[in-house]
Amino acid sequence: MSTKISHKGLRPKFWEKISLTKMTDPEWEALCDGCGRCCLNKLEDPDTGHVALTRVACRLLDNETCQCSQYVIRQEFVPECIRMTSDTIAQHAYWLPNTCAYKLLHEGENIPDWHPLLTGTTQSVHDAGISVQGWTIPEFEVPEEEWEDHIIED
């Protein structure tokens, strides 16, 4: 279901003009493209530091909407869930997907053309094939020792 993006309360093209540390909370939240990739369980190679995404998703991820079903209180259910902020982005950007606006802006890049802030609709991330819509596996269905069988390319 496509939803139009409201820019109410957001400065025009704020992502081009405002540093991550100077964004308002609504601007920060608007950077999220709704792909759901950050909610995929990851495997990190201890020798190389390489992070691989898996099809195995956090138990709170809604597979169809690509949204957290308990976003505001997610850490009550998943204490290890990292709340990305301008203070934590430098420490955690390495495991974010390469398409993530937080990571891209942190690294001095632009947001992609399909980003909802540019298209005006949440559907664009799904149409671009970036989201995890419809192809994740809930983590409670796959034992952790089998996650490597579900590694995907980023």
Chimera marker file (.cmm) of the C-alpha trace (Angstrom):
<marker_set name="trace">
<marker id="1" x="0.000" y="0.000" z="0.000" r="1" g="1" b="0" radius="0.5"/>
<marker id="2" x="1.533" y="3.260" z="-1.141" r="1" g="1" b="0" radius="0.5"/>
<marker id="3" x="1.440" y="6.198" z="1.200" r="1" g="1" b="0" radius="0.5"/>
<marker id="4" x="2.196" y="9.754" z="0.194" r="1" g="1" b="0" radius="0.5"/>
<marker id="5" x="5.035" y="11.319" z="2.144" r="1" g="1" b="0" radius="0.5"/>
<marker id="6" x="4.193" y="14.432" z="4.122" r="1" g="1" b="0" radius="0.5"/>
<marker id="7" x="6.909" y="17.045" z="4.239" r="1" g="1" b="0" radius="0.5"/>
<marker id="8" x="5.044" y="18.975" z="6.929" r="1" g="1" b="0" radius="0.5"/>
<marker id="9" x="7.490" y="20.103" z="9.601" r="1" g="1" b="0" radius="0.5"/>
<marker id="10" x="10.498" y="19.287" z="7.416" r="1" g="1" b="0" radius="0.5"/>
<marker id="11" x="12.796" y="21.931" z="5.988" r="1" g="1" b="0" radius="0.5"/>
<marker id="12" x="12.953" y="21.848" z="2.170" r="1" g="1" b="0" radius="0.5"/>
<marker id="13" x="15.625" y="19.405" z="0.960" r="1" g="1" b="0" radius="0.5"/>
<marker id="14" x="17.012" y="19.283" z="4.506" r="1" g="1" b="0" radius="0.5"/>
<marker id="15" x="19.120" y="16.210" z="3.690" r="1" g="1" b="0" radius="0.5"/>
<marker id="16" x="21.140" y="18.312" z="1.212" r="1" g="1" b="0" radius="0.5"/>
<marker id="17" x="21.670" y="21.286" z="3.521" r="1" g="1" b="0" radius="0.5"/>
<marker id="18" x="21.624" y="20.139" z="7.141" r="1" g="1" b="0" radius="0.5"/>
<marker id="19" x="24.220" y="17.950" z="8.840" r="1" g="1" b="0" radius="0.5"/>
<marker id="20" x="22.979" y="14.793" z="10.523" r="1" g="1" b="0" radius="0.5"/>
<marker id="21" x="23.751" y="16.323" z="13.922" r="1" g="1" b="0" radius="0.5"/>
<marker id="22" x="21.589" y="19.403" z="13.218" r="1" g="1" b="0" radius="0.5"/>
<marker id="23" x="18.486" y="17.585" z="11.970" r="1" g="1" b="0" radius="0.5"/>
<marker id="24" x="15.281" y="17.655" z="13.958" r="1" g="1" b="0" radius="0.5"/>
<marker id="25" x="13.796" y="14.359" z="15.140" r="1" g="1" b="0" radius="0.5"/>
<marker id="26" x="11.156" y="14.404" z="12.352" r="1" g="1" b="0" radius="0.5"/>
<marker id="27" x="13.863" y="15.067" z="9.749" r="1" g="1" b="0" radius="0.5"/>
<marker id="28" x="16.006" y="12.250" z="11.134" r="1" g="1" b="0" radius="0.5"/>
<marker id="29" x="13.087" y="9.823" z="11.032" r="1" g="1" b="0" radius="0.5"/>
<marker id="30" x="12.166" y="10.935" z="7.490" r="1" g="1" b="0" radius="0.5"/>
<marker id="31" x="15.576" y="9.750" z="6.272" r="1" g="1" b="0" radius="0.5"/>
<marker id="32" x="14.466" y="6.155" z="6.789" r="1" g="1" b="0" radius="0.5"/>
<marker id="33" x="13.363" y="4.804" z="3.415" r="1" g="1" b="0" radius="0.5"/>
<marker id="34" x="11.357" y="1.963" z="4.976" r="1" g="1" b="0" radius="0.5"/>
<marker id="35" x="13.309" y="-0.815" z="3.263" r="1" g="1" b="0" radius="0.5"/>
<marker id="36" x="13.536" y="-3.007" z="6.371" r="1" g="1" b="0" radius="0.5"/>
<marker id="37" x="17.123" y="-4.097" z="5.622" r="1" g="1" b="0" radius="0.5"/>
<marker id="38" x="18.429" y="-2.807" z="8.946" r="1" g="1" b="0" radius="0.5"/>
<marker id="39" x="16.042" y="-5.293" z="10.592" r="1" g="1" b="0" radius="0.5"/>
<marker id="40" x="17.695" y="-8.255" z="8.907" r="1" g="1" b="0" radius="0.5"/>
<marker id="41" x="19.911" y="-10.338" z="11.128" r="1" g="1" b="0" radius="0.5"/>
<marker id="42" x="23.551" y="-9.950" z="10.241" r="1" g="1" b="0" radius="0.5"/>
<marker id="43" x="26.646" y="-12.101" z="10.501" r="1" g="1" b="0" radius="0.5"/>
<marker id="44" x="30.012" y="-10.453" z="11.031" r="1" g="1" b="0" radius="0.5"/>
<marker id="45" x="33.239" y="-12.201" z="10.123" r="1" g="1" b="0" radius="0.5"/>
<marker id="46" x="35.461" y="-11.771" z="13.196" r="1" g="1" b="0" radius="0.5"/>
<marker id="47" x="38.624" y="-11.906" z="11.070" r="1" g="1" b="0" radius="0.5"/>
<marker id="48" x="37.693" y="-9.439" z="8.321" r="1" g="1" b="0" radius="0.5"/>
<marker id="49" x="34.892" y="-7.430" z="9.926" r="1" g="1" b="0" radius="0.5"/>
<marker id="50" x="32.762" y="-8.037" z="6.825" r="1" g="1" b="0" radius="0.5"/>
<marker id="51" x="29.046" y="-7.931" z="7.638" r="1" g="1" b="0" radius="0.5"/>
<marker id="52" x="26.679" y="-10.165" z="5.686" r="1" g="1" b="0" radius="0.5"/>
<marker id="53" x="22.938" y="-9.628" z="5.655" r="1" g="1" b="0" radius="0.5"/>
<marker id="54" x="20.646" y="-12.621" z="5.912" r="1" g="1" b="0" radius="0.5"/>
<marker id="55" x="17.015" y="-13.203" z="4.906" r="1" g="1" b="0" radius="0.5"/>
<marker id="56" x="16.360" y="-13.872" z="8.583" r="1" g="1" b="0" radius="0.5"/>
<marker id="57" x="14.510" y="-10.876" z="9.991" r="1" g="1" b="0" radius="0.5"/>
<marker id="58" x="13.971" y="-9.528" z="13.470" r="1" g="1" b="0" radius="0.5"/>
<marker id="59" x="10.844" y="-10.973" z="15.011" r="1" g="1" b="0" radius="0.5"/>
<marker id="60" x="9.297" y="-7.487" z="15.100" r="1" g="1" b="0" radius="0.5"/>
<marker id="61" x="9.604" y="-6.803" z="11.368" r="1" g="1" b="0" radius="0.5"/>
<marker id="62" x="6.355" y="-6.878" z="9.412" r="1" g="1" b="0" radius="0.5"/>
<marker id="63" x="7.297" y="-8.728" z="6.217" r="1" g="1" b="0" radius="0.5"/>
<marker id="64" x="4.718" y="-6.879" z="4.099" r="1" g="1" b="0" radius="0.5"/>
<marker id="65" x="5.048" y="-3.279" z="5.309" r="1" g="1" b="0" radius="0.5"/>
<marker id="66" x="8.789" y="-3.523" z="6.106" r="1" g="1" b="0" radius="0.5"/>
<marker id="67" x="8.083" y="-1.630" z="9.315" r="1" g="1" b="0" radius="0.5"/>
<marker id="68" x="8.815" y="-2.534" z="12.909" r="1" g="1" b="0" radius="0.5"/>
<marker id="69" x="5.599" y="-3.672" z="14.544" r="1" g="1" b="0" radius="0.5"/>
<marker id="70" x="6.697" y="-2.147" z="17.872" r="1" g="1" b="0" radius="0.5"/>
<marker id="71" x="8.973" y="0.678" z="16.731" r="1" g="1" b="0" radius="0.5"/>
<marker id="72" x="8.529" y="3.059" z="19.672" r="1" g="1" b="0" radius="0.5"/>
<marker id="73" x="9.036" y="0.332" z="22.299" r="1" g="1" b="0" radius="0.5"/>
<marker id="74" x="11.155" y="-2.091" z="20.238" r="1" g="1" b="0" radius="0.5"/>
<marker id="75" x="14.008" y="-2.226" z="22.737" r="1" g="1" b="0" radius="0.5"/>
<marker id="76" x="11.643" y="-3.628" z="25.355" r="1" g="1" b="0" radius="0.5"/>
<marker id="77" x="11.271" y="-6.676" z="23.111" r="1" g="1" b="0" radius="0.5"/>
<marker id="78" x="14.672" y="-6.644" z="21.414" r="1" g="1" b="0" radius="0.5"/>
<marker id="79" x="17.187" y="-5.098" z="23.833" r="1" g="1" b="0" radius="0.5"/>
<marker id="80" x="20.026" y="-5.507" z="21.316" r="1" g="1" b="0" radius="0.5"/>
<marker id="81" x="18.208" y="-3.358" z="18.745" r="1" g="1" b="0" radius="0.5"/>
<marker id="82" x="20.418" y="-0.352" z="18.078" r="1" g="1" b="0" radius="0.5"/>
<marker id="83" x="18.723" y="3.025" z="18.026" r="1" g="1" b="0" radius="0.5"/>
<marker id="84" x="20.496" y="4.873" z="15.258" r="1" g="1" b="0" radius="0.5"/>
<marker id="85" x="21.145" y="8.524" z="16.076" r="1" g="1" b="0" radius="0.5"/>
<marker id="86" x="23.573" y="11.173" z="14.889" r="1" g="1" b="0" radius="0.5"/>
<marker id="87" x="25.662" y="10.237" z="17.936" r="1" g="1" b="0" radius="0.5"/>
<marker id="88" x="25.782" y="6.518" z="17.080" r="1" g="1" b="0" radius="0.5"/>
<marker id="89" x="25.959" y="6.592" z="13.274" r="1" g="1" b="0" radius="0.5"/>
<marker id="90" x="29.768" y="6.722" z="13.133" r="1" g="1" b="0" radius="0.5"/>
<marker id="91" x="30.033" y="3.644" z="15.318" r="1" g="1" b="0" radius="0.5"/>
<marker id="92" x="27.352" y="1.607" z="13.548" r="1" g="1" b="0" radius="0.5"/>
<marker id="93" x="27.292" y="2.737" z="9.895" r="1" g="1" b="0" radius="0.5"/>
<marker id="94" x="29.471" y="-0.194" z="8.809" r="1" g="1" b="0" radius="0.5"/>
<marker id="95" x="26.623" y="-2.699" z="9.219" r="1" g="1" b="0" radius="0.5"/>
<marker id="96" x="23.902" y="-0.606" z="7.616" r="1" g="1" b="0" radius="0.5"/>
<marker id="97" x="22.907" y="-1.531" z="4.075" r="1" g="1" b="0" radius="0.5"/>
<marker id="98" x="24.775" y="0.342" z="1.336" r="1" g="1" b="0" radius="0.5"/>
<marker id="99" x="21.487" y="1.914" z="0.200" r="1" g="1" b="0" radius="0.5"/>
<marker id="100" x="20.690" y="3.414" z="3.629" r="1" g="1" b="0" radius="0.5"/>
<marker id="101" x="20.274" y="7.213" z="3.655" r="1" g="1" b="0" radius="0.5"/>
<marker id="102" x="21.815" y="7.445" z="7.131" r="1" g="1" b="0" radius="0.5"/>
<marker id="103" x="24.941" y="5.661" z="5.931" r="1" g="1" b="0" radius="0.5"/>
<marker id="104" x="25.086" y="7.495" z="2.609" r="1" g="1" b="0" radius="0.5"/>
<marker id="105" x="24.755" y="10.944" z="4.184" r="1" g="1" b="0" radius="0.5"/>
<marker id="106" x="27.241" y="10.034" z="6.920" r="1" g="1" b="0" radius="0.5"/>
<marker id="107" x="29.716" y="9.114" z="4.171" r="1" g="1" b="0" radius="0.5"/>
<marker id="108" x="29.062" y="12.339" z="2.232" r="1" g="1" b="0" radius="0.5"/>
<marker id="109" x="26.966" y="10.731" z="-0.493" r="1" g="1" b="0" radius="0.5"/>
<marker id="110" x="23.496" y="11.622" z="-1.822" r="1" g="1" b="0" radius="0.5"/>
<marker id="111" x="20.269" y="9.753" z="-1.189" r="1" g="1" b="0" radius="0.5"/>
<marker id="112" x="19.169" y="7.547" z="-4.110" r="1" g="1" b="0" radius="0.5"/>
<marker id="113" x="16.614" y="8.660" z="-6.708" r="1" g="1" b="0" radius="0.5"/>
<marker id="114" x="14.050" y="6.114" z="-5.480" r="1" g="1" b="0" radius="0.5"/>
<marker id="115" x="14.093" y="7.458" z="-1.886" r="1" g="1" b="0" radius="0.5"/>
<marker id="116" x="10.597" y="8.395" z="-0.640" r="1" g="1" b="0" radius="0.5"/>
<marker id="117" x="11.779" y="11.923" z="0.207" r="1" g="1" b="0" radius="0.5"/>
<marker id="118" x="12.430" y="12.437" z="-3.512" r="1" g="1" b="0" radius="0.5"/>
<marker id="119" x="9.550" y="10.437" z="-4.983" r="1" g="1" b="0" radius="0.5"/>
<marker id="120" x="6.910" y="11.529" z="-2.483" r="1" g="1" b="0" radius="0.5"/>
<marker id="121" x="5.650" y="7.993" z="-1.897" r="1" g="1" b="0" radius="0.5"/>
<marker id="122" x="6.605" y="5.052" z="0.301" r="1" g="1" b="0" radius="0.5"/>
<marker id="123" x="6.018" y="2.668" z="-2.618" r="1" g="1" b="0" radius="0.5"/>
<marker id="124" x="9.157" y="3.767" z="-4.459" r="1" g="1" b="0" radius="0.5"/>
<marker id="125" x="11.483" y="1.732" z="-2.207" r="1" g="1" b="0" radius="0.5"/>
<marker id="126" x="9.484" y="-1.407" z="-2.998" r="1" g="1" b="0" radius="0.5"/>
<marker id="127" x="9.214" y="-0.617" z="-6.733" r="1" g="1" b="0" radius="0.5"/>
<marker id="128" x="12.998" y="-0.153" z="-6.873" r="1" g="1" b="0" radius="0.5"/>
<marker id="129" x="13.482" y="-3.647" z="-5.419" r="1" g="1" b="0" radius="0.5"/>
<marker id="130" x="15.363" y="-2.296" z="-2.424" r="1" g="1" b="0" radius="0.5"/>
<marker id="131" x="12.981" y="-3.360" z="0.324" r="1" g="1" b="0" radius="0.5"/>
<marker id="132" x="12.730" y="-6.762" z="1.959" r="1" g="1" b="0" radius="0.5"/>
<marker id="133" x="9.006" y="-6.887" z="1.281" r="1" g="1" b="0" radius="0.5"/>
<marker id="134" x="7.713" y="-10.427" z="1.017" r="1" g="1" b="0" radius="0.5"/>
<marker id="135" x="10.983" y="-12.373" z="1.226" r="1" g="1" b="0" radius="0.5"/>
<marker id="136" x="12.159" y="-12.456" z="4.819" r="1" g="1" b="0" radius="0.5"/>
<marker id="137" x="12.050" y="-15.357" z="7.243" r="1" g="1" b="0" radius="0.5"/>
<marker id="138" x="11.147" y="-14.645" z="10.893" r="1" g="1" b="0" radius="0.5"/>
<marker id="139" x="14.105" y="-15.300" z="13.185" r="1" g="1" b="0" radius="0.5"/>
<marker id="140" x="12.119" y="-17.691" z="15.361" r="1" g="1" b="0" radius="0.5"/>
<marker id="141" x="11.801" y="-20.042" z="12.367" r="1" g="1" b="0" radius="0.5"/>
<marker id="142" x="15.551" y="-20.429" z="11.798" r="1" g="1" b="0" radius="0.5"/>
<marker id="143" x="18.073" y="-21.542" z="14.430" r="1" g="1" b="0" radius="0.5"/>
<marker id="144" x="20.939" y="-19.055" z="14.711" r="1" g="1" b="0" radius="0.5"/>
<marker id="145" x="23.485" y="-21.683" z="13.675" r="1" g="1" b="0" radius="0.5"/>
<marker id="146" x="21.653" y="-21.901" z="10.297" r="1" g="1" b="0" radius="0.5"/>
<marker id="147" x="21.590" y="-18.150" z="9.541" r="1" g="1" b="0" radius="0.5"/>
<marker id="148" x="24.648" y="-18.474" z="7.300" r="1" g="1" b="0" radius="0.5"/>
<marker id="149" x="22.506" y="-20.607" z="4.985" r="1" g="1" b="0" radius="0.5"/>
<marker id="150" x="20.383" y="-17.495" z="4.359" r="1" g="1" b="0" radius="0.5"/>
<marker id="151" x="23.064" y="-14.907" z="3.506" r="1" g="1" b="0" radius="0.5"/>
<marker id="152" x="22.063" y="-12.448" z="0.777" r="1" g="1" b="0" radius="0.5"/>
<marker id="153" x="24.054" y="-9.993" z="-1.321" r="1" g="1" b="0" radius="0.5"/>
<marker id="154" x="23.751" y="-6.372" z="-0.313" r="1" g="1" b="0" radius="0.5"/>
<link id1="1" id2="2" r="1" g="1" b="0" radius="0.2"/>
<link id1="2" id2="3" r="1" g="1" b="0" radius="0.2"/>
<link id1="3" id2="4" r="1" g="1" b="0" radius="0.2"/>
<link id1="4" id2="5" r="1" g="1" b="0" radius="0.2"/>
<link id1="5" id2="6" r="1" g="1" b="0" radius="0.2"/>
<link id1="6" id2="7" r="1" g="1" b="0" radius="0.2"/>
<link id1="7" id2="8" r="1" g="1" b="0" radius="0.2"/>
<link id1="8" id2="9" r="1" g="1" b="0" radius="0.2"/>
<link id1="9" id2="10" r="1" g="1" b="0" radius="0.2"/>
<link id1="10" id2="11" r="1" g="1" b="0" radius="0.2"/>
<link id1="11" id2="12" r="1" g="1" b="0" radius="0.2"/>
<link id1="12" id2="13" r="1" g="1" b="0" radius="0.2"/>
<link id1="13" id2="14" r="1" g="1" b="0" radius="0.2"/>
<link id1="14" id2="15" r="1" g="1" b="0" radius="0.2"/>
<link id1="15" id2="16" r="1" g="1" b="0" radius="0.2"/>
<link id1="16" id2="17" r="1" g="1" b="0" radius="0.2"/>
<link id1="17" id2="18" r="1" g="1" b="0" radius="0.2"/>
<link id1="18" id2="19" r="1" g="1" b="0" radius="0.2"/>
<link id1="19" id2="20" r="1" g="1" b="0" radius="0.2"/>
<link id1="20" id2="21" r="1" g="1" b="0" radius="0.2"/>
<link id1="21" id2="22" r="1" g="1" b="0" radius="0.2"/>
<link id1="22" id2="23" r="1" g="1" b="0" radius="0.2"/>
<link id1="23" id2="24" r="1" g="1" b="0" radius="0.2"/>
<link id1="24" id2="25" r="1" g="1" b="0" radius="0.2"/>
<link id1="25" id2="26" r="1" g="1" b="0" radius="0.2"/>
<link id1="26" id2="27" r="1" g="1" b="0" radius="0.2"/>
<link id1="27" id2="28" r="1" g="1" b="0" radius="0.2"/>
<link id1="28" id2="29" r="1" g="1" b="0" radius="0.2"/>
<link id1="29" id2="30" r="1" g="1" b="0" radius="0.2"/>
<link id1="30" id2="31" r="1" g="1" b="0" radius="0.2"/>
<link id1="31" id2="32" r="1" g="1" b="0" radius="0.2"/>
<link id1="32" id2="33" r="1" g="1" b="0" radius="0.2"/>
<link id1="33" id2="34" r="1" g="1" b="0" radius="0.2"/>
<link id1="34" id2="35" r="1" g="1" b="0" radius="0.2"/>
<link id1="35" id2="36" r="1" g="1" b="0" radius="0.2"/>
<link id1="36" id2="37" r="1" g="1" b="0" radius="0.2"/>
<link id1="37" id2="38" r="1" g="1" b="0" radius="0.2"/>
<link id1="38" id2="39" r="1" g="1" b="0" radius="0.2"/>
<link id1="39" id2="40" r="1" g="1" b="0" radius="0.2"/>
<link id1="40" id2="41" r="1" g="1" b="0" radius="0.2"/>
<link id1="41" id2="42" r="1" g="1" b="0" radius="0.2"/>
<link id1="42" id2="43" r="1" g="1" b="0" radius="0.2"/>
<link id1="43" id2="44" r="1" g="1" b="0" radius="0.2"/>
<link id1="44" id2="45" r="1" g="1" b="0" radius="0.2"/>
<link id1="45" id2="46" r="1" g="1" b="0" radius="0.2"/>
<link id1="46" id2="47" r="1" g="1" b="0" radius="0.2"/>
<link id1="47" id2="48" r="1" g="1" b="0" radius="0.2"/>
<link id1="48" id2="49" r="1" g="1" b="0" radius="0.2"/>
<link id1="49" id2="50" r="1" g="1" b="0" radius="0.2"/>
<link id1="50" id2="51" r="1" g="1" b="0" radius="0.2"/>
<link id1="51" id2="52" r="1" g="1" b="0" radius="0.2"/>
<link id1="52" id2="53" r="1" g="1" b="0" radius="0.2"/>
<link id1="53" id2="54" r="1" g="1" b="0" radius="0.2"/>
<link id1="54" id2="55" r="1" g="1" b="0" radius="0.2"/>
<link id1="55" id2="56" r="1" g="1" b="0" radius="0.2"/>
<link id1="56" id2="57" r="1" g="1" b="0" radius="0.2"/>
<link id1="57" id2="58" r="1" g="1" b="0" radius="0.2"/>
<link id1="58" id2="59" r="1" g="1" b="0" radius="0.2"/>
<link id1="59" id2="60" r="1" g="1" b="0" radius="0.2"/>
<link id1="60" id2="61" r="1" g="1" b="0" radius="0.2"/>
<link id1="61" id2="62" r="1" g="1" b="0" radius="0.2"/>
<link id1="62" id2="63" r="1" g="1" b="0" radius="0.2"/>
<link id1="63" id2="64" r="1" g="1" b="0" radius="0.2"/>
<link id1="64" id2="65" r="1" g="1" b="0" radius="0.2"/>
<link id1="65" id2="66" r="1" g="1" b="0" radius="0.2"/>
<link id1="66" id2="67" r="1" g="1" b="0" radius="0.2"/>
<link id1="67" id2="68" r="1" g="1" b="0" radius="0.2"/>
<link id1="68" id2="69" r="1" g="1" b="0" radius="0.2"/>
<link id1="69" id2="70" r="1" g="1" b="0" radius="0.2"/>
<link id1="70" id2="71" r="1" g="1" b="0" radius="0.2"/>
<link id1="71" id2="72" r="1" g="1" b="0" radius="0.2"/>
<link id1="72" id2="73" r="1" g="1" b="0" radius="0.2"/>
<link id1="73" id2="74" r="1" g="1" b="0" radius="0.2"/>
<link id1="74" id2="75" r="1" g="1" b="0" radius="0.2"/>
<link id1="75" id2="76" r="1" g="1" b="0" radius="0.2"/>
<link id1="76" id2="77" r="1" g="1" b="0" radius="0.2"/>
<link id1="77" id2="78" r="1" g="1" b="0" radius="0.2"/>
<link id1="78" id2="79" r="1" g="1" b="0" radius="0.2"/>
<link id1="79" id2="80" r="1" g="1" b="0" radius="0.2"/>
<link id1="80" id2="81" r="1" g="1" b="0" radius="0.2"/>
<link id1="81" id2="82" r="1" g="1" b="0" radius="0.2"/>
<link id1="82" id2="83" r="1" g="1" b="0" radius="0.2"/>
<link id1="83" id2="84" r="1" g="1" b="0" radius="0.2"/>
<link id1="84" id2="85" r="1" g="1" b="0" radius="0.2"/>
<link id1="85" id2="86" r="1" g="1" b="0" radius="0.2"/>
<link id1="86" id2="87" r="1" g="1" b="0" radius="0.2"/>
<link id1="87" id2="88" r="1" g="1" b="0" radius="0.2"/>
<link id1="88" id2="89" r="1" g="1" b="0" radius="0.2"/>
<link id1="89" id2="90" r="1" g="1" b="0" radius="0.2"/>
<link id1="90" id2="91" r="1" g="1" b="0" radius="0.2"/>
<link id1="91" id2="92" r="1" g="1" b="0" radius="0.2"/>
<link id1="92" id2="93" r="1" g="1" b="0" radius="0.2"/>
<link id1="93" id2="94" r="1" g="1" b="0" radius="0.2"/>
<link id1="94" id2="95" r="1" g="1" b="0" radius="0.2"/>
<link id1="95" id2="96" r="1" g="1" b="0" radius="0.2"/>
<link id1="96" id2="97" r="1" g="1" b="0" radius="0.2"/>
<link id1="97" id2="98" r="1" g="1" b="0" radius="0.2"/>
<link id1="98" id2="99" r="1" g="1" b="0" radius="0.2"/>
<link id1="99" id2="100" r="1" g="1" b="0" radius="0.2"/>
<link id1="100" id2="101" r="1" g="1" b="0" radius="0.2"/>
<link id1="101" id2="102" r="1" g="1" b="0" radius="0.2"/>
<link id1="102" id2="103" r="1" g="1" b="0" radius="0.2"/>
<link id1="103" id2="104" r="1" g="1" b="0" radius="0.2"/>
<link id1="104" id2="105" r="1" g="1" b="0" radius="0.2"/>
<link id1="105" id2="106" r="1" g="1" b="0" radius="0.2"/>
<link id1="106" id2="107" r="1" g="1" b="0" radius="0.2"/>
<link id1="107" id2="108" r="1" g="1" b="0" radius="0.2"/>
<link id1="108" id2="109" r="1" g="1" b="0" radius="0.2"/>
<link id1="109" id2="110" r="1" g="1" b="0" radius="0.2"/>
<link id1="110" id2="111" r="1" g="1" b="0" radius="0.2"/>
<link id1="111" id2="112" r="1" g="1" b="0" radius="0.2"/>
<link id1="112" id2="113" r="1" g="1" b="0" radius="0.2"/>
<link id1="113" id2="114" r="1" g="1" b="0" radius="0.2"/>
<link id1="114" id2="115" r="1" g="1" b="0" radius="0.2"/>
<link id1="115" id2="116" r="1" g="1" b="0" radius="0.2"/>
<link id1="116" id2="117" r="1" g="1" b="0" radius="0.2"/>
<link id1="117" id2="118" r="1" g="1" b="0" radius="0.2"/>
<link id1="118" id2="119" r="1" g="1" b="0" radius="0.2"/>
<link id1="119" id2="120" r="1" g="1" b="0" radius="0.2"/>
<link id1="120" id2="121" r="1" g="1" b="0" radius="0.2"/>
<link id1="121" id2="122" r="1" g="1" b="0" radius="0.2"/>
<link id1="122" id2="123" r="1" g="1" b="0" radius="0.2"/>
<link id1="123" id2="124" r="1" g="1" b="0" radius="0.2"/>
<link id1="124" id2="125" r="1" g="1" b="0" radius="0.2"/>
<link id1="125" id2="126" r="1" g="1" b="0" radius="0.2"/>
<link id1="126" id2="127" r="1" g="1" b="0" radius="0.2"/>
<link id1="127" id2="128" r="1" g="1" b="0" radius="0.2"/>
<link id1="128" id2="129" r="1" g="1" b="0" radius="0.2"/>
<link id1="129" id2="130" r="1" g="1" b="0" radius="0.2"/>
<link id1="130" id2="131" r="1" g="1" b="0" radius="0.2"/>
<link id1="131" id2="132" r="1" g="1" b="0" radius="0.2"/>
<link id1="132" id2="133" r="1" g="1" b="0" radius="0.2"/>
<link id1="133" id2="134" r="1" g="1" b="0" radius="0.2"/>
<link id1="134" id2="135" r="1" g="1" b="0" radius="0.2"/>
<link id1="135" id2="136" r="1" g="1" b="0" radius="0.2"/>
<link id1="136" id2="137" r="1" g="1" b="0" radius="0.2"/>
<link id1="137" id2="138" r="1" g="1" b="0" radius="0.2"/>
<link id1="138" id2="139" r="1" g="1" b="0" radius="0.2"/>
<link id1="139" id2="140" r="1" g="1" b="0" radius="0.2"/>
<link id1="140" id2="141" r="1" g="1" b="0" radius="0.2"/>
<link id1="141" id2="142" r="1" g="1" b="0" radius="0.2"/>
<link id1="142" id2="143" r="1" g="1" b="0" radius="0.2"/>
<link id1="143" id2="144" r="1" g="1" b="0" radius="0.2"/>
<link id1="144" id2="145" r="1" g="1" b="0" radius="0.2"/>
<link id1="145" id2="146" r="1" g="1" b="0" radius="0.2"/>
<link id1="146" id2="147" r="1" g="1" b="0" radius="0.2"/>
<link id1="147" id2="148" r="1" g="1" b="0" radius="0.2"/>
<link id1="148" id2="149" r="1" g="1" b="0" radius="0.2"/>
<link id1="149" id2="150" r="1" g="1" b="0" radius="0.2"/>
<link id1="150" id2="151" r="1" g="1" b="0" radius="0.2"/>
<link id1="151" id2="152" r="1" g="1" b="0" radius="0.2"/>
<link id1="152" id2="153" r="1" g="1" b="0" radius="0.2"/>
<link id1="153" id2="154" r="1" g="1" b="0" radius="0.2"/>
</marker_set>
